[in-house]
């Protein structure tokens, strides 16, 4: 990928990560946040955010 494509990809990944974390926090502050289903949903969203973080590519690839 070109540097511009990598940058756009990383911006998209970061946006998705932030959305997942926002949704997780929203679930955690609900009145029914103690319900197992809500806890599982929040944990799944946090896992998604972590996975997306590791998916982001470095902005510059080493030249071979």
Secondary structure, DSSP 8 states (H G I E B T S, - for coil): --HHHHHHHHHHHHHHHHHHHHHHHHHHTSTTTTSHHHHHHHHHHHHHHHHHHHH---SS----
